[in-house]
Amino acid sequence: MRTLKWSAFLRHAVVGAAVASLFWASAAQADVTTENGASILVFPKVRVADGYNTVIQITNISNDLVFARCFYVNAQLQNPNIPEHPILNPPLWLETDFNIRLTRQQPTQWEVSRGRGVNPFDVCSSGSSPTCLEVPPGSGNFVDLAGLGIDPGAIPPVPSDFIGELKCVEVDASGTPIGGNHLKGEATIISPNGFDVAKYNAVGIRATGMAGAAGNDLWLNNRTGESSGMYDACPEVTIINHFADGAENPILGEGSEIVSELTVVPCSQDFENQIPTTVTLQFRIYNEFESVFSASTSVTCWKEVRLGDIANVFTAQVLGTTVAQTFMTPADIGDGGVIAVLEETHLDGFENSQTAAINLHTEGDRFFGPTGEDFDRILLSGLF
């Protein structure tokens, strides 16, 4: 039996070399970041359902005490046994709030399925969890390795069928949003067998000194390179370099298959009234011969979809090439922006797989009108 014998570097070197040789994309700056500190962290894909688990890591990169208000959004369908429909079978849109507190330069982490309690000594009982180990062996003292470090506060577990997003907003000690840009984050999605993991950086939205001027109403209306708004605007264009859906892996050869799954979250959200946002997306797809294809879909609250299920133009059979480059743009001026990640799974044809989560390139900002009449907004729920 063949086994998977590739690395993430090799896989994406293949894509990068093929795409870079055919396409040139503008180097226009976009406002969201995956590398720098930010005041809003978005984890678009958090999965616990179907035996998966997700580990969240958040770090305070400053020498200040930092507070954040966090929001899980459970986007499981009301009836997961039938296809999604915006009216007949929309996402649940169930929100769970919690607070965290980080000392200077403090990292913290937790398993989404278990949450994290406040346990200063990190003691546990033998067999209470996979991370409860006897330290040192034979001592009779059991330590929960998952709880090591300074506890950031009580973090609730999510339901066993949870799939959706996590968003954290930097606030002051009273819970009022501020623009410190002190937070960075990562998410690691773990497969049911525990051997396949996929990791991506949280998407950060930076703030200016105007953050918090409207209380819980966060305006994503700051243009690229300026500081006249509250928070940086969401991207105008998301660029996806990807294999054609269902393409044969160039390394593994016959019988292998590559599947790409896109997860999208609207930038505008109303946590106060729990009203989901809908955005219509347009896709412009270029194959290796620079032939252009198009497709569209809509996103309500949250969407996870295989590229080939959006339209057959994403498939290897229609594209006619192994790799492609796709430009994803909200369709209408009135539609807000989106934040997305891609998850790419390589199957070898013998029930073995390897998955990588991929942060996407972005360009421009989703901000219209000199007075800011069209911009994304996040309305937080009341202080708690």
Phi, psi and omega in degrees: 000135175286150173240166181286123184231052178223165177242162178301324180297314182295316181300313185278342170295322178298311180296312184299317181294318182293315183288317183297331181285345185246333188236152171229125180249145178302147179267021181304136183288143171244159189274328181288157184222149172243002186241333185254164176295150183214169179260345173232127175250131178242121172254094188296329186236111176231120187233131171235333183301156174062031176087357178282166172215160179226135175254127178258135174236129177229137182233136168273112185271005184252176175263015180255157169288130186235138176243152177213146171254127186242151185223114167278141172238113177277111184255019175303143179294150178301324172231097185292353182272354178233162183297155178295143174213133185300337181247312186280331181210068180279171174296155182296321185055059176256123186254139174233127183255151170200164180247148170229157182223125184237129175286176186299134179059022185274128166266154173215164182206158174199154172276129184297323182294328184259338189069200179208124178271180176260106186221085187304330183261355177055034178279153179207172179258144180307128177082001182289336177198161179297339182263007178270109185236151177278118184229120347286165181306134179086358183278339185081003178257122182250132184237135176274104184296332180290344182256008183296152182096173181290126180292132181277357188125170182286125179244121186286151170285163177254164177299157184293343179259018187290134166210129184171221185227168173230135177229133178235135183239128179290133181224172173269186185297337180272353181096005179276130180302139177225166183254061182279332184055048185254002190246139169228154182208160175220150175234137178238118181263124186250131182288164180303327181277352177080358184260345182245119180234150178226129187235139175221161176274141172300146177273122183260142175244116184279157183239162173254183177292351178277351182303138180088357181296333179251025178065236183281356180266102184266120183261120178267071192232021178265124181286158178305126176080004181245177177216036183264348179257193181267303180234152179299145181288156175287162185291149174281320183228136172249129184253125184243111172267119191209161168287151170299138184295127182086005180292154176284137178292126183298335181272317186278333175079210189303136179092345180275164181207146178242127181241129179245131183238126183259133175242128187230137176233128174297144179288324179279131180213142179244091179285333182295313182257357179053050177253115181290151179261144177245132177231134174266130183247141173248142180240131172244115190247131177245128174273188185292342179263009181064021169288141186252139178231163180220158179199171177207159175201170176239152180235123174243114179075304187188143180215133172237120187212138173291139183305318181294341177274344173290312178193152182289351178293345177276350185278157180298325181297320183274317180295324179078005178223166184281324182236164179206166174233130185238137175252118182253125184223136171303140192288318189244154178300323181287342178283142177281181179276179179222161173235138188216157168225159178243141174239124187245124182245129178254121181250134184265000180089358180233037177066018173255145179213159175218134187237144174228135172265140191231123169286144188255152176283148178225160178220148172068184177227148182267078184215126185232142174091134182296336179260005176074036181285343178234100177208161179285149180223140173244114179260110182283156173288164183301159181298149182222000000 
